[in-house]
Amino acid sequence: MSDFVQSLRLWFAPQRIRDEGETPDYRFSLANERTFLAWIRTSLALVGGGFAVDQFLPDLRWGVRVGLTLALLVAGVLCALRAVNHWVRCERAMRRGEDLPASRFPAALSLSVAVVALAMVVLVVFGWAGR
């Protein structure tokens, strides 16, 4: 738990990461930053998709529409939080000369998006009318 708390503190004080280990090749740090930005773009796309489902599918049954909307919005929130956490963990690992951290999050996010997409395919194919 203390590693999580320390990592959480680094979210808001990234300059403290410089106190650990040695400075990696700047290209690796910049690649880590680009990965962070890709996660943020994914998060924004998920949030946008959630709002799109809510706004552009008014004929969809209320519970289904809210369920799909919330699934996409929650995935967007988790993705944004994961972005900064992953950035900090990778930056620390590079400075310490450790292996980059492994994560199950990409698989979980991918499966979640696939389930929502399949639900939407079913709704499109079989119709979504009804409240």
C-alpha positions as CSV (number, residue, x, y, z in Angstrom):
1,M,0.0,0.0,0.0
2,S,2.8,2.4,0.7
3,D,4.1,2.0,-2.8
4,F,0.7,3.0,-4.1
5,V,0.6,6.1,-1.8
6,Q,4.1,7.1,-2.9
7,S,3.1,6.7,-6.6
8,L,-0.1,8.7,-6.0
9,R,2.0,11.5,-4.4
10,L,4.2,11.5,-7.5
11,W,1.2,12.3,-9.7
12,F,1.1,15.7,-8.2
13,A,4.9,16.2,-7.7
14,P,6.6,14.7,-10.7
15,Q,9.8,16.6,-10.1
16,R,10.3,14.2,-7.1
17,I,10.9,11.4,-9.6
18,R,14.2,13.0,-10.4
19,D,15.4,12.1,-6.9
20,E,15.4,8.4,-7.9
21,G,18.0,6.6,-9.8
22,E,19.7,8.0,-12.9
23,T,18.3,10.1,-15.7
24,P,17.3,7.9,-18.6
25,D,18.0,8.7,-22.2
26,Y,15.5,11.6,-22.9
27,R,14.1,9.7,-25.9
28,F,12.7,7.1,-23.5
29,S,11.1,9.7,-21.3
30,L,9.6,11.4,-24.3
31,A,8.3,8.0,-25.5
32,N,6.7,7.5,-22.1
33,E,5.1,10.9,-22.4
34,R,3.7,10.1,-25.9
35,T,2.2,6.9,-24.4
36,F,0.6,8.9,-21.7
37,L,-0.9,11.2,-24.3
38,A,-2.2,8.3,-26.2
39,W,-4.0,7.0,-23.1
40,I,-5.5,10.4,-22.5
41,R,-6.7,10.5,-26.1
42,T,-8.3,7.1,-25.6
43,S,-9.9,8.4,-22.4
44,L,-11.3,11.4,-24.2
45,A,-12.7,9.2,-27.0
46,L,-14.4,6.9,-24.4
47,V,-16.0,9.9,-22.6
48,G,-17.1,11.4,-26.0
49,G,-18.6,8.0,-26.9
50,G,-20.5,7.9,-23.7
51,F,-22.0,11.3,-24.3
52,A,-22.7,10.4,-27.9
53,V,-24.7,7.3,-26.8
54,D,-26.7,9.4,-24.4
55,Q,-27.4,12.2,-26.8
56,F,-27.8,10.5,-30.1
57,L,-29.7,7.4,-29.2
58,P,-32.8,8.9,-27.5
59,D,-35.1,6.1,-28.7
60,L,-32.9,3.5,-26.9
61,R,-34.6,2.0,-23.8
62,W,-33.6,4.2,-20.9
63,G,-31.8,1.5,-18.8
64,V,-29.9,0.3,-21.8
65,R,-28.9,3.8,-22.8
66,V,-27.8,4.7,-19.3
67,G,-25.9,1.4,-18.9
68,L,-23.9,1.9,-22.1
69,T,-23.3,5.5,-21.4
70,L,-22.0,4.8,-17.9
71,A,-19.9,1.9,-19.1
72,L,-18.1,4.2,-21.6
73,L,-17.8,7.1,-19.1
74,V,-16.4,4.9,-16.4
75,A,-13.9,3.3,-18.8
76,G,-12.8,6.9,-19.8
77,V,-12.3,7.8,-16.2
78,L,-10.3,4.7,-15.4
79,C,-8.3,5.2,-18.6
80,A,-7.3,8.7,-17.6
81,L,-6.3,7.6,-14.1
82,R,-4.4,4.7,-15.5
83,A,-2.5,7.1,-17.9
84,V,-0.9,9.1,-15.1
85,N,-0.3,6.0,-13.0
86,H,1.4,4.2,-15.9
87,W,3.5,7.3,-16.7
88,V,4.8,7.5,-13.1
89,R,5.5,3.8,-12.8
90,C,7.4,3.6,-16.1
91,E,9.4,6.8,-15.4
92,R,10.4,5.4,-12.0
93,A,11.3,2.0,-13.5
94,M,13.5,3.6,-16.2
95,R,15.3,5.8,-13.6
96,R,15.9,2.7,-11.4
97,G,17.1,0.6,-14.3
98,E,14.2,-1.9,-13.7
99,D,11.9,-3.7,-16.1
100,L,8.9,-1.7,-17.2
101,P,5.8,-2.6,-15.2
102,A,3.4,-5.1,-16.6
103,S,-0.3,-4.4,-16.5
104,R,-3.6,-6.2,-17.2
105,F,-5.4,-2.9,-17.7
106,P,-5.1,-2.8,-21.6
107,A,-6.7,-6.3,-21.7
108,A,-9.5,-5.2,-19.3
109,L,-10.1,-2.0,-21.2
110,S,-10.2,-3.8,-24.5
111,L,-12.6,-6.4,-23.3
112,S,-14.9,-3.7,-21.8
113,V,-15.0,-1.7,-25.0
114,A,-15.6,-5.0,-27.0
115,V,-18.6,-5.8,-24.7
116,V,-20.1,-2.4,-25.2
117,A,-19.5,-2.5,-28.9
118,L,-21.1,-5.9,-29.2
119,A,-24.1,-4.7,-27.2
120,M,-24.4,-1.8,-29.7
121,V,-24.2,-4.1,-32.7
122,V,-27.0,-6.2,-31.2
123,L,-29.1,-3.1,-30.7
124,V,-28.5,-1.8,-34.2
125,V,-29.2,-5.2,-35.8
126,F,-32.3,-6.0,-33.8
127,G,-33.5,-2.5,-33.3
128,W,-33.5,-0.3,-30.2
129,A,-36.9,1.2,-30.0
130,G,-38.8,0.9,-26.8
131,R,-38.7,2.8,-23.6
